Every structure is written in C-alpha cells, then in structure tokens.
Amino acid sequence: MKRICVFAGSHAGGDPAYREAAGGLGRLLAGRGVGLVYGAGRNGLMGALADAALAAGGKVIGVIPESLMDVEPPHEGVTELRIVRSMHARKALMEKLSDGFIALPGGLGTVEETMEMITWAQLGYHAKPVGLLNAGGYFDGLIAFLRHASAEGFVQPANLDLFTAEADPAVLLEGMARYAPPPHIRVRRDGEEG
C-alpha cells in the first residue's frame, strides 16, 4: 500500500489513548514509507495524526471542501492540500488517492466516511481494505451493532469480513495487507454500474 486514507475526529476525545493512537499511526505510516491521505484538519486527532506523520518525514495529503475552509481551517504544514467542491467530491478523491482506509476514533463524519467505504466494498466499487483502529475499545459498540445487524438478517455474515479491527496499528496494517475481497463480492470496473 502506497497511501492510506485515515478518517479521524477533529476533536481529541476524552481518552488519551485516542491521541496516542493517532500519533502512533502517523509515525508508523511514515516509517513504512506509506503516504497519508486525510481530511486536512489541524485540530484533534486529525492534527495529531498529521503532525506525527510529518515529524517522522512522511508525505501527507489533506483533502478539504472549500465550504469548510473557514469553519475548520486546514493544516498549513501538509505536503499537499487539495481543495474540492463538496463532501462527496472529498470522499471520491480520498478513495481514488488511497490503497486502503483506516478509521481512528471520531464522530458522525468519521463513522459516515468509514461506513461508506465499507459499503462501497460491499457493492464492489473498490477492493481495498478497511480497518478500524480500535483504540481504547472505541469501536466496540459499532462492531457489536454490525454483528447484531447481521444476526437480524440485514448484513450478510460474509460482509463482516469487509473490515478488520485491531487496537495495535502495526497488527492492523498487517491484517489489511493480507486483505482479499470475500468471494461473493464482484469488483466492478471503472465506469461499470449495477
């Protein structure tokens, strides 16, 4: 994987483990020569992630919609800043630039972006790994919900294999490196609908 997109909160959250996970992931990616693609924020876990990657010599691409430029000013130290027209364009560009996706703790935006990448994998729009960096057990509730949805017949059990969750970033990256789409997923070619 040459680049990984990381979705993360613009706030630090209440557990110091979240900020530690963000910094550790940023350093790990830079140390392995893996570029970081993220939402361009300078605050919270987004800022801690980017700061750590940059301090370790990593390349960081921030992607931000022009409408957020005044609301959440972007990190000024990123290697490259991409300004797009909308949130939809942001996610599409982040997906295009990346070979995989990781979610750090975050709020509604982080969960929405992560679930969209899992959904796109389910629909065969990409065959890239999705990981949850489960710092401090942050994603335990989401994982339990997805298992419940599967038990209730709304999510195919095999689709629970479309993502992996680990508390250790190195173990998470190793699992993502071994990812292959489940056999029932037919990956679509560019421009193919349906």
C-alpha positions in Angstrom: 0.0 0.0 0.0 1.5 3.3 -1.1 -1.1 5.6 0.5 -3.7 5.0 3.2 -6.6 7.3 3.9 -7.3 7.9 7.6 -10.7 9.1 8.8 -10.4 10.8 12.3 -12.1 13.2 14.6 -11.5 16.9 14.6 -11.6 16.7 18.4 -9.2 14.7 20.6 -11.9 12.9 22.6 -11.8 12.1 26.3 -9.4 9.2 26.4 -5.6 10.0 26.0 -5.4 6.6 24.2 -7.1 8.2 21.2 -4.4 10.8 20.7 -1.7 8.3 21.3 -3.2 6.0 18.7 -3.3 8.9 16.2 0.3 9.8 16.8 1.4 6.2 16.7 -0.4 5.5 13.4 1.1 8.7 11.8 4.6 7.7 12.8 4.1 4.1 11.7 2.8 5.1 8.3 5.7 7.5 7.7 8.2 4.9 9.0 7.0 2.4 6.4 7.0 4.9 3.6 3.2 4.9 3.4 1.7 8.3 2.5 -1.2 9.6 4.5 -4.4 11.0 2.9 -6.8 12.6 5.4 -9.3 15.4 5.9 -6.8 18.2 6.1 -7.7 19.2 9.7 -5.1 20.7 12.1 -7.1 20.1 15.3 -8.0 17.0 17.3 -7.0 13.5 16.2 -6.6 14.7 12.6 -4.0 17.2 13.6 -2.2 14.7 15.9 -2.1 12.2 13.1 -0.7 14.7 10.5 1.8 16.2 12.9 3.2 12.8 13.8 3.4 11.7 10.2 5.1 15.0 9.1 7.5 14.9 12.0 8.6 11.4 11.0 9.3 12.5 7.4 6.0 11.3 5.9 4.1 12.6 3.0 0.7 14.0 3.9 -2.2 14.9 1.5 -5.0 16.8 3.0 -8.4 17.0 1.2 -10.9 19.6 2.2 -14.2 21.0 0.8 -14.0 24.7 0.1 -17.0 25.3 2.3 -15.0 24.1 5.3 -12.0 26.3 4.8 -13.3 29.0 7.1 -15.1 26.6 9.6 -12.1 24.2 10.1 -9.0 25.9 8.7 -6.7 23.3 7.2 -3.3 22.2 8.5 -0.7 24.5 7.0 2.1 22.0 7.1 0.8 19.3 4.8 2.8 18.1 1.9 -0.1 18.8 -0.5 -3.5 20.4 0.1 -6.4 19.5 -2.3 -9.4 21.8 -2.1 -12.6 20.3 -3.6 -16.2 21.5 -4.2 -18.1 19.2 -1.9 -18.1 16.5 0.8 -19.0 14.0 -2.0 -16.0 15.1 -4.1 -13.8 14.9 -1.0 -14.7 11.2 -0.3 -14.4 10.3 -4.0 -10.9 11.9 -4.2 -9.8 10.3 -1.0 -10.9 6.9 -2.3 -9.1 7.5 -5.6 -5.8 8.5 -3.9 -5.7 5.7 -1.4 -4.9 2.0 -1.4 -6.8 1.4 1.9 -8.7 3.1 4.7 -8.3 3.3 8.5 -10.8 4.8 11.0 -9.5 6.4 14.1 -12.0 7.4 16.8 -14.2 10.2 15.7 -17.7 11.5 15.4 -20.5 11.3 12.9 -18.4 12.3 10.0 -15.7 9.7 10.7 -18.3 6.9 11.1 -20.1 8.0 8.0 -17.0 8.1 5.9 -15.9 4.7 7.2 -19.2 3.1 6.6 -19.4 4.5 3.1 -16.0 2.8 2.3 -17.3 -0.5 3.7 -20.5 -0.1 1.7 -18.5 0.7 -1.5 -16.5 -2.5 -0.9 -19.8 -4.5 -0.4 -21.0 -3.1 -3.7 -17.8 -3.9 -5.5 -16.8 -0.3 -6.2 -13.4 -0.9 -4.7 -11.4 -3.9 -3.4 -9.4 -2.0 -0.8 -9.0 -3.0 2.8 -10.8 -1.0 5.6 -9.6 -1.1 9.1 -10.8 0.2 12.5 -8.0 1.3 14.8 -9.9 0.3 18.0 -8.0 2.4 20.5 -9.4 2.1 24.0 -12.2 -0.1 22.6 -13.7 2.9 20.9 -15.4 0.9 18.1 -16.6 -2.0 20.2 -20.2 -0.6 20.1 -20.1 -0.2 16.3 -18.8 -3.7 15.8 -21.5 -5.1 18.1 -24.1 -3.2 16.1 -22.9 -4.6 12.8 -22.9 -8.2 14.3 -26.4 -7.5 15.6 -27.5 -6.3 12.1 -26.0 -9.4 10.6 -27.9 -11.6 13.2 -31.1 -9.8 12.3 -30.6 -10.5 8.6 -29.7 -7.0 7.4 -26.0 -7.6 6.8 -24.7 -10.8 5.2 -22.3 -12.6 7.6 -19.6 -12.6 4.9 -19.8 -8.8 4.7 -18.4 -8.6 8.3 -15.1 -9.6 6.6 -15.1 -6.3 4.6 -13.3 -4.6 7.5 -10.8 -5.6 10.3 -10.5 -4.1 13.8 -7.4 -4.1 15.9 -6.1 -2.0 18.8 -2.5 -2.1 17.7 -1.7 -0.1 14.5 1.0 -2.5 13.3 -1.2 -5.5 13.7 -4.0 -3.6 11.9 -1.7 -2.8 8.9 -0.6 -6.4 8.7 -4.2 -7.6 8.6 -5.0 -5.0 5.9 -2.0 -6.1 3.8 -3.5 -9.6 3.7 -7.0 -8.5 2.7 -8.8 -10.0 -0.2 -12.4 -9.3 -1.0 -14.8 -12.1 0.1 -15.5 -14.4 -2.8 -19.2 -13.3 -3.1 -18.1 -9.7 -4.0 -17.8 -8.9 -7.7 -15.5 -5.9 -8.1 -16.7 -3.5 -10.7 -14.5 -1.9 -13.3 -14.3 1.9 -13.6 -17.5 3.2 -15.1 -19.4 0.0 -14.7 -22.8 0.4 -13.0 -25.1 -2.0 -11.3 
